[in-house]
Amino acid sequence: MSQINVPTRDQVDDRSKEIFNTLEKQIGMLPNLYATIGYSSDVLEGYLKYSSVVGSSSFNKKEIEAVKLAVAQVNDCVYCLSAHSAISKMNGFTDEELLAIRRGKVADARLSVIVDIAQEIADNRGKLRQESLDRFFAHGFDNKALIDLVALVNVSSFTNFIHNATEVDVDFPLAPEL
């Protein structure tokens, strides 16, 4: 069976090397998943640009991390569950809150609707029940927020799928199993 490994710098083009250097300066490390995406510098560059803006005008950092964690749970991505558990803790979530998000049992009403809708989008390939849409809009969200949420699910699913396809080593503390 063929295996995809995290590339060495000799296995990627100069553009990916530049992006790797920037990531190391910005976050202090080069995550294995980003390095693996770096096999295609075009995709890595596009992903980083897209993911840096998606959802930020409709949702705060904690909400964005909750979406990424919820989607990783739906997509059964151990890498992203681990990475976003660590990042979520840096954004103020407790271990108990992280498990609640992954289970879709969030106490905060606003965060609950965001997580529930994100999981439904991921689980049903974007299709939402009318009652879910009604609940989303009843919490004060608008059409822009819905588009932003679908985009967040999309960008999160991309990295989930990359890891699920490659199974590169997880370089974050492993998230606990549910």
Order of alpha helices (4+ residues) and beta strands (2+ residues): alpha-alpha-alpha-alpha-alpha-alpha-alpha-alpha-alpha
